[in-house]
Amino acid sequence: MSTAAEQHLPLHEWSAAALVAAFSCRALSPVEVALSALSHMEQWEPHIRASYLLRPELTLAHARASEARWANRNPLSALDGVPVTLKDNIATEGDPTPMGTLATDGLPAPTDSPVAARLREAGCVLLCKTTMPDYGMLSSGVSSFHPLARNPWDTRKTPGGSSAGAAAAAAAGYGPLHVGTDIGGSLRLPASWCGIFSLKPSLGRIPIDPPYTGRAAGPMTRSVGDAALMMRALSWPDGRDSMSLPFAAIDWGNWDTPLSLLQGVRIGLLLDAGCGLPVDTEVQSAVLRAAHLLESAGAIVTPMQPFFTREMLDGMDHAWRMRSHLDLAALPETRRMQVLPYIRAWADSAAGMGGTDVFRAIAQFHATRVATVAACNAFDYVISPTAPCVAFDAELPSPTNDPLRPLEHIAFTVPFNMSEQPAASINCGYTHAGLPIGLQIAGRRFDDLGVLQLSRAFERLRGAQRPWPVPPG
């Protein structure tokens, strides 16, 4: 959307690029934008409960500091003064990091995490942290610490998770920039269910602390362009991440390429994940329409056979259960009992696993990596549903509501965590009930820019979207 068109929107709905352009010519102040966002959040928060550590006075103090830098023609970056939110588990100096659960100690973080540090150095204005489920172990907004997060498109539904509040905040218009994290789909699943864009980058592209196999931080925005702008600030190496990639001179400004990019591009179409929940009819229809749009613009779209297996999904599930079982067992009993019963039941189901079982379970992480890379080698990109289903009831911890079948909805997303490939989710349609449907776009390892470029091409092809939701009443 052009800056001229955005001038007819309230300030909290402007893109990051439009805001910075207005700041640079003194047509707009970061303080005005922060006030608009805070006022809008006040209308939404009773209904979706997306925020944590909402501190308006601190937000306005940061906005005034940015205003002064722009007045002196000395901005810190191309993001100076732009509002941003950070997921609860992204540590900010001096603040508690509860990770969505009552079981943590509530001590203040000694320093900013890499993501928070890069955005603070860029001059972004922190609106708030955003809510998440206990330890990020659910694809919903159910939490023992935070109020129940809800989906702005239908507040009876979940925004997804574990980046629940971030996705809800983006869809509701809490400013343009949001950051979440993802180890099995926690950026892309809520992006799908809230109709926004998100990029899970190549492992190590955005440093994260603490690092963990498959875990990534990434942007959550309403547009591809805003995500690309964030990548300029977020994709710098940081020694705290042992898997941080070395600096790469990626031209993040080259995200908006012409549709001629699609000529001859080889795209695999994956409609069967190989296991997990069956794909809803409306989801499959929307993804097929997306494939036809890409094909009509010159891409070569080829159906793929499934490569992910029940053994792989169950192995990763059981390894994570054992990890969580050991983590919870190390807590004092009074704190352990404060964790959601669903998560305790899931984790404690691993209590009887022996060493051989655990080894075989952990081996499935690598098996998944090998199978995913091999299946994708014939293509430049792979498209699929982000999730087999759309947003489910807000009160449910997972689509199955079964702690012994908790990951049946992540079979399209989790392989790309383990293969370290970049993968995005972008809206590709709506159900008859008006719920968003996400298209996953995965690229080759390290081709984060290519995924942004293909996402932008599809963003153009899909045409006008439905208006963003407005606060009830």
C-alpha positions as CSV (number, residue, x, y, z in Angstrom):
1,M,0.0,0.0,0.0
2,S,1.3,3.4,-0.9
3,T,2.0,6.2,1.6
4,A,-0.7,8.3,-0.1
5,A,-3.3,5.6,0.5
6,E,-2.2,5.1,4.0
7,Q,-2.7,8.7,4.8
8,H,-6.4,7.9,5.0
9,L,-5.9,5.3,7.7
10,P,-5.4,5.8,11.4
11,L,-1.8,6.0,12.3
12,H,-1.6,2.7,14.0
13,E,-2.5,1.0,10.7
14,W,0.3,2.6,8.7
15,S,3.2,0.4,7.5
16,A,6.6,0.8,9.0
17,A,8.0,2.2,5.7
18,A,5.2,4.8,5.5
19,L,5.8,5.9,9.1
20,V,9.5,6.3,8.6
21,A,9.0,8.3,5.5
22,A,6.6,10.6,7.4
23,F,9.1,10.9,10.3
24,S,11.9,11.8,8.0
25,C,10.1,14.8,6.5
26,R,8.7,15.9,9.9
27,A,5.1,15.3,8.7
28,L,4.5,13.0,11.6
29,S,5.9,12.4,15.1
30,P,6.6,9.0,16.8
31,V,4.7,10.4,19.7
32,E,1.5,10.8,17.6
33,V,1.9,7.2,16.3
34,A,2.5,5.8,19.8
35,L,-0.6,7.6,21.1
36,S,-2.7,6.3,18.3
37,A,-1.5,2.7,18.9
38,L,-2.1,2.9,22.6
39,S,-5.6,4.3,22.2
40,H,-6.4,1.6,19.7
41,M,-5.0,-1.1,22.0
42,E,-7.2,0.1,24.9
43,Q,-10.3,-0.6,22.7
44,W,-9.1,-4.1,21.8
45,E,-7.4,-5.4,24.9
46,P,-10.5,-6.4,26.9
47,H,-11.5,-8.6,24.0
48,I,-8.3,-10.3,22.9
49,R,-5.8,-10.0,25.8
50,A,-2.8,-9.9,23.6
51,S,-0.5,-7.7,25.8
52,Y,1.8,-8.2,28.7
53,L,3.8,-5.4,30.4
54,L,1.8,-2.7,28.7
55,R,3.4,0.5,30.2
56,P,2.1,3.6,28.3
57,E,4.3,6.1,30.1
58,L,7.5,4.1,29.2
59,T,6.3,3.8,25.6
60,L,5.7,7.5,25.3
61,A,9.1,8.3,26.8
62,H,10.8,6.2,24.1
63,A,8.6,7.8,21.5
64,R,9.7,11.3,22.7
65,A,13.3,10.3,22.5
66,S,12.8,9.1,18.9
67,E,11.0,12.4,18.1
68,A,14.1,14.3,19.3
69,R,16.4,12.2,17.2
70,W,14.3,12.8,14.1
71,A,14.2,16.5,14.9
72,N,18.0,16.5,15.0
73,R,18.1,14.5,11.8
74,N,20.0,11.8,13.7
75,P,17.7,8.7,13.6
76,L,19.3,5.4,14.8
77,S,18.0,3.4,11.8
78,A,15.2,3.1,9.2
79,L,13.0,1.8,12.1
80,D,13.6,4.6,14.5
81,G,10.3,5.5,16.2
82,V,8.3,2.6,14.7
83,P,6.1,0.7,17.3
84,V,7.0,-2.9,18.0
85,T,5.9,-5.7,20.3
86,L,8.0,-8.6,21.6
87,K,6.8,-12.0,22.7
88,D,6.9,-12.7,26.4
89,N,9.9,-15.1,26.1
90,I,12.1,-12.5,24.3
91,A,14.0,-11.2,27.3
92,T,14.1,-7.4,27.9
93,E,16.5,-6.0,30.5
94,G,15.0,-5.4,33.9
95,D,11.7,-7.2,33.1
96,P,10.5,-10.6,34.2
97,T,10.2,-13.3,31.5
98,P,7.5,-15.6,32.8
99,M,7.3,-17.6,29.5
100,G,3.5,-17.8,29.9
101,T,3.5,-19.8,33.1
102,L,3.0,-19.2,36.8
103,A,5.8,-21.7,37.5
104,T,8.7,-19.3,36.7
105,D,10.5,-17.3,39.4
106,G,9.6,-13.8,38.1
107,L,13.1,-12.5,38.3
108,P,14.1,-9.5,36.1
109,A,16.2,-10.4,33.0
110,P,19.8,-9.1,33.4
111,T,20.1,-8.0,29.8
112,D,18.2,-7.7,26.5
113,S,18.0,-10.8,24.3
114,P,19.6,-10.5,20.8
115,V,16.3,-9.6,19.2
116,A,15.4,-7.0,21.9
117,A,18.9,-5.5,21.7
118,R,18.8,-5.1,17.9
119,L,15.4,-3.4,17.9
120,R,16.3,-1.2,20.8
121,E,19.5,-0.2,19.0
122,A,17.4,0.6,15.9
123,G,15.3,3.0,18.0
124,C,12.0,1.0,17.8
125,V,9.3,2.0,20.3
126,L,8.3,-0.9,22.5
127,L,4.5,-0.9,22.9
128,C,4.4,-4.0,25.1
129,K,5.3,-7.6,25.4
130,T,2.8,-10.2,24.1
131,T,1.2,-13.2,25.6
132,M,2.0,-16.9,25.1
133,P,1.0,-20.3,26.6
134,D,3.1,-22.1,29.3
135,Y,6.6,-22.5,28.1
136,G,5.4,-22.0,24.5
137,M,4.3,-25.6,24.4
138,L,0.8,-25.0,22.9
139,S,-0.5,-23.8,19.6
140,S,-3.1,-21.6,21.4
141,G,-3.3,-18.7,23.8
142,V,-4.2,-20.8,26.9
143,S,-1.8,-19.9,29.8
144,S,-1.6,-20.3,33.5
145,F,0.0,-16.8,33.8
146,H,-1.6,-14.6,31.1
147,P,-5.3,-14.1,30.5
148,L,-6.7,-16.1,27.6
149,A,-5.7,-14.6,24.3
150,R,-8.3,-14.5,21.5
151,N,-8.5,-14.1,17.8
152,P,-9.5,-10.7,16.5
153,W,-11.3,-12.2,13.5
154,D,-13.6,-14.1,15.9
155,T,-13.0,-13.8,19.6
156,R,-14.5,-17.2,20.2
157,K,-11.5,-18.6,18.5
158,T,-7.8,-19.0,19.3
159,P,-5.2,-16.8,17.7
160,G,-3.0,-19.8,17.7
161,G,0.4,-20.1,19.4
162,S,2.7,-20.1,20.9
163,S,3.2,-16.6,19.5
164,A,-0.5,-16.0,20.4
165,G,-0.5,-12.4,21.5
166,A,1.9,-11.3,18.8
167,A,-0.4,-12.7,16.0
168,A,-3.5,-11.2,17.7
169,A,-1.8,-7.9,18.1
170,A,-0.7,-7.8,14.4
171,A,-4.2,-8.7,13.2
172,A,-5.8,-6.2,15.5
173,G,-3.5,-3.3,14.4
174,Y,-1.2,-2.8,17.5
175,G,1.2,-1.0,15.2
176,P,3.1,-2.6,12.3
177,L,5.9,-4.7,13.8
178,H,5.8,-7.8,16.0
179,V,8.2,-10.5,16.9
180,G,7.5,-14.1,17.9
181,T,9.4,-17.4,18.1
182,D,8.9,-20.8,16.5
183,I,10.2,-24.3,17.2
184,G,7.5,-26.3,15.4
185,G,5.2,-23.7,13.9
186,S,4.7,-21.1,16.6
187,L,5.2,-18.2,14.1
188,R,3.5,-19.6,11.1
189,L,0.5,-21.3,12.8
190,P,-0.8,-18.2,14.5
191,A,0.0,-16.2,11.4
192,S,-2.2,-18.5,9.4
193,W,-5.1,-18.4,11.9
194,C,-4.9,-14.6,12.2
195,G,-4.5,-13.8,8.5
196,I,-1.1,-12.1,8.8
197,F,2.4,-12.7,7.4
198,S,5.3,-14.3,9.2
199,L,8.7,-15.6,8.3
200,K,10.5,-18.3,10.2
201,P,14.0,-17.6,9.0
202,S,16.8,-20.1,8.3
203,L,18.1,-21.3,11.6
204,G,20.6,-18.8,13.0
205,R,19.6,-16.0,10.6
206,I,18.1,-14.1,13.6
207,P,20.1,-14.9,16.7
208,I,18.2,-16.2,19.7
209,D,19.1,-16.8,23.3
210,P,19.0,-19.5,24.5
211,P,19.5,-21.3,21.2
212,Y,17.9,-24.7,20.7
213,T,17.5,-27.2,17.8
214,G,15.0,-25.8,15.4
215,R,14.1,-22.7,17.4
216,A,13.9,-19.4,15.6
217,A,12.6,-15.8,16.1
218,G,10.9,-14.0,13.3
219,P,8.8,-11.1,12.2
220,M,5.0,-11.1,12.4
221,T,3.4,-8.3,10.3
222,R,0.4,-7.5,8.1
223,S,2.6,-7.2,5.0
224,V,5.7,-8.8,3.5
225,G,7.3,-5.4,3.2
226,D,7.3,-4.7,6.9
227,A,8.8,-8.1,7.6
228,A,11.6,-7.4,5.1
229,L,12.3,-4.1,6.8
230,M,12.6,-5.8,10.2
231,M,15.0,-8.4,8.8
232,R,17.5,-5.6,8.2
233,A,17.7,-5.0,11.9
234,L,17.2,-8.5,13.2
235,S,19.6,-10.5,11.0
236,W,23.0,-9.5,12.6
237,P,25.1,-12.2,14.3
238,D,25.2,-12.4,18.0
239,G,27.8,-14.5,20.0
240,R,25.2,-15.6,22.5
241,D,23.6,-17.9,19.8
242,S,26.0,-20.8,19.2
243,M,24.1,-21.4,15.9
244,S,24.1,-17.8,14.8
245,L,25.0,-17.5,11.1
246,P,27.9,-15.3,10.0
247,F,27.1,-11.9,8.5
248,A,25.7,-12.1,5.0
249,A,25.3,-9.0,2.8
250,I,21.7,-9.7,2.0
251,D,19.9,-7.0,0.1
252,W,16.7,-7.0,2.2
253,G,15.5,-3.9,0.3
254,N,15.2,-6.1,-2.8
255,W,12.1,-7.9,-1.5
256,D,9.6,-6.2,-3.9
257,T,10.5,-7.8,-7.2
258,P,8.3,-7.9,-10.3
259,L,6.0,-10.8,-11.1
260,S,8.3,-11.8,-13.9
261,L,10.4,-13.4,-11.1
262,L,7.9,-16.3,-11.3
263,Q,8.8,-17.3,-14.8
264,G,10.1,-20.9,-14.7
265,V,10.4,-21.0,-10.9
266,R,9.9,-24.6,-9.8
267,I,7.4,-24.9,-7.0
268,G,6.5,-28.1,-5.2
269,L,2.8,-28.4,-4.1
270,L,2.4,-30.4,-0.9
271,L,-1.2,-31.1,0.0
272,D,-0.6,-34.3,2.1
273,A,1.7,-33.9,5.1
274,G,2.0,-37.6,5.5
275,C,0.5,-37.8,9.0
276,G,-1.4,-35.7,11.4
277,L,-4.9,-34.2,11.0
278,P,-6.5,-34.4,7.6
279,V,-6.6,-31.1,5.6
280,D,-9.9,-29.3,5.8
281,T,-11.7,-29.0,2.5
282,E,-11.8,-25.2,2.6
283,V,-8.0,-25.1,3.4
284,Q,-7.2,-27.4,0.5
285,S,-9.3,-25.4,-1.9
286,A,-7.6,-22.1,-0.9
287,V,-4.1,-23.6,-1.3
288,L,-5.1,-25.0,-4.7
289,R,-6.3,-21.5,-5.8
290,A,-3.0,-20.1,-4.6
291,A,-1.1,-22.7,-6.7
292,H,-3.1,-21.9,-9.7
293,L,-2.4,-18.1,-9.3
294,L,1.3,-18.8,-9.1
295,E,1.1,-21.1,-12.1
296,S,-0.8,-18.5,-14.1
297,A,2.1,-16.1,-13.5
298,G,4.7,-18.5,-15.0
299,A,5.7,-20.8,-12.2
300,I,6.0,-24.5,-12.7
301,V,3.9,-26.1,-10.0
302,T,4.4,-29.9,-9.4
303,P,2.5,-32.0,-6.9
304,M,4.7,-33.6,-4.2
305,Q,4.4,-36.9,-2.4
306,P,4.5,-36.7,1.4
307,F,7.8,-37.2,3.1
308,F,7.1,-36.7,6.8
309,T,6.1,-39.8,8.7
310,R,4.2,-40.8,11.9
311,E,7.5,-42.1,13.3
312,M,9.1,-38.7,12.8
313,L,6.3,-36.7,14.4
314,D,5.9,-39.1,17.3
315,G,9.7,-39.2,17.9
316,M,10.0,-35.4,18.1
317,D,6.8,-35.3,20.3
318,H,8.3,-37.9,22.7
319,A,11.7,-36.2,22.9
320,W,10.0,-32.9,23.7
321,R,7.9,-34.7,26.3
322,M,11.0,-36.1,28.0
323,R,12.7,-32.7,27.9
324,S,9.7,-31.0,29.5
325,H,9.2,-33.9,32.0
326,L,12.8,-33.3,33.3
327,D,12.3,-29.6,33.4
328,L,9.1,-29.8,35.4
329,A,10.6,-32.5,37.7
330,A,13.4,-30.0,38.6
331,L,10.8,-27.5,39.9
332,P,9.6,-27.3,43.5
333,E,6.3,-29.1,43.8
334,T,4.3,-26.0,44.5
335,R,5.6,-24.4,41.3
336,R,5.3,-27.5,39.2
337,M,1.6,-27.8,40.1
338,Q,1.0,-24.3,38.7
339,V,1.8,-25.4,35.2
340,L,-1.3,-26.1,33.0
341,P,-2.6,-29.6,33.7
342,Y,-2.6,-30.3,30.0
343,I,1.1,-29.7,29.7
344,R,1.9,-31.6,32.9
345,A,-0.1,-34.6,31.6
346,W,1.8,-34.4,28.3
347,A,5.2,-34.1,29.9
348,D,4.7,-36.7,32.6
349,S,3.6,-39.3,30.0
350,A,7.3,-39.6,29.2
351,A,8.2,-40.8,32.8
352,G,8.4,-44.4,31.8
353,M,10.6,-43.9,28.7
354,G,13.9,-45.8,28.8
355,G,17.3,-44.7,27.3
356,T,16.7,-46.6,24.1
357,D,13.3,-45.1,23.6
358,V,14.7,-41.6,24.2
359,F,17.6,-42.1,21.8
360,R,15.2,-43.4,19.1
361,A,12.9,-40.4,19.6
362,I,15.8,-37.9,19.4
363,A,17.0,-39.6,16.2
364,Q,13.8,-38.5,14.5
365,F,15.0,-34.8,14.5
366,H,17.8,-35.7,12.1
367,A,15.7,-38.1,10.1
368,T,13.2,-35.3,9.5
369,R,16.0,-33.0,8.4
370,V,17.3,-35.5,5.9
371,A,13.9,-36.4,4.5
372,T,12.8,-32.7,4.2
373,V,15.9,-31.6,2.4
374,A,15.8,-34.6,0.0
375,A,12.1,-34.0,-0.8
376,C,12.7,-30.3,-1.5
377,N,15.8,-30.6,-3.6
378,A,13.9,-30.8,-6.9
379,F,12.3,-27.4,-6.3
380,D,13.1,-23.8,-5.7
381,Y,10.2,-23.5,-3.3
382,V,7.6,-25.6,-1.7
383,I,4.0,-24.5,-1.0
384,S,1.5,-26.2,1.3
385,P,-1.2,-25.4,3.8
386,T,0.4,-23.8,6.9
387,A,-2.0,-25.8,9.0
388,P,-4.5,-28.5,8.1
389,C,-7.3,-26.7,10.0
390,V,-8.4,-23.2,10.8
391,A,-8.6,-21.4,14.2
392,F,-10.3,-23.6,16.8
393,D,-12.1,-22.7,20.0
394,A,-10.1,-20.3,22.2
395,E,-10.4,-22.3,25.4
396,L,-8.8,-25.5,23.8
397,P,-5.1,-26.0,24.3
398,S,-4.8,-27.8,20.9
399,P,-7.1,-28.8,18.1
400,T,-7.4,-32.3,19.4
401,N,-7.7,-31.3,23.1
402,D,-5.8,-34.4,23.9
403,P,-2.4,-34.2,25.7
404,L,-1.5,-37.6,24.2
405,R,-2.2,-36.3,20.6
406,P,-1.0,-32.7,21.0
407,L,0.9,-32.1,17.7
408,E,-1.4,-33.5,15.0
409,H,-1.6,-30.0,13.5
410,I,2.1,-29.2,13.0
411,A,3.0,-31.8,10.3
412,F,3.3,-29.2,7.6
413,T,5.4,-26.7,9.7
414,V,7.8,-28.7,11.9
415,P,9.8,-30.3,9.1
416,F,11.2,-26.9,8.1
417,N,12.3,-26.2,11.6
418,M,14.5,-29.3,11.6
419,S,15.8,-28.8,8.0
420,E,16.7,-25.2,9.0
421,Q,15.0,-23.9,5.8
422,P,13.2,-20.5,5.8
423,A,9.4,-20.8,5.7
424,A,6.7,-18.2,5.7
425,S,2.9,-18.1,6.2
426,I,0.8,-15.7,4.2
427,N,-3.0,-15.4,4.0
428,C,-4.5,-17.1,0.9
429,G,-8.2,-17.0,1.6
430,Y,-11.0,-17.3,4.1
431,T,-13.5,-19.9,5.2
432,H,-17.2,-19.4,4.7
433,A,-17.3,-18.3,8.3
434,G,-14.7,-15.6,7.7
435,L,-11.7,-17.3,9.3
436,P,-8.3,-16.8,7.6
437,I,-6.4,-19.6,5.8
438,G,-2.6,-19.6,5.6
439,L,-0.3,-20.7,2.7
440,Q,3.1,-21.9,3.7
441,I,6.0,-20.9,1.4
442,A,9.3,-22.7,2.1
443,G,12.6,-22.1,0.4
444,R,16.1,-23.6,0.3
445,R,18.3,-23.2,3.3
446,F,19.6,-19.6,3.6
447,D,17.3,-18.3,0.9
448,D,15.3,-16.1,3.2
449,L,15.2,-13.3,0.7
450,G,13.8,-15.6,-1.9
451,V,11.0,-16.6,0.4
452,L,10.2,-13.0,1.0
453,Q,10.2,-12.3,-2.8
454,L,7.9,-15.2,-3.6
455,S,5.6,-14.2,-0.7
456,R,5.5,-10.7,-2.2
457,A,4.7,-12.0,-5.6
458,F,1.8,-14.0,-4.1
459,E,0.8,-11.0,-2.1
460,R,0.3,-9.2,-5.4
461,L,-1.5,-12.1,-7.1
462,R,-4.0,-12.8,-4.4
463,G,-5.6,-9.4,-4.8
464,A,-7.6,-7.3,-2.3
465,Q,-8.1,-8.8,1.2
466,R,-11.0,-8.5,3.6
467,P,-10.9,-5.5,5.9
468,W,-9.0,-6.1,9.1
469,P,-11.2,-6.7,12.1
470,V,-12.2,-3.8,14.3
471,P,-12.8,-3.8,18.1
472,P,-16.2,-5.2,19.1
473,G,-18.8,-2.5,19.8
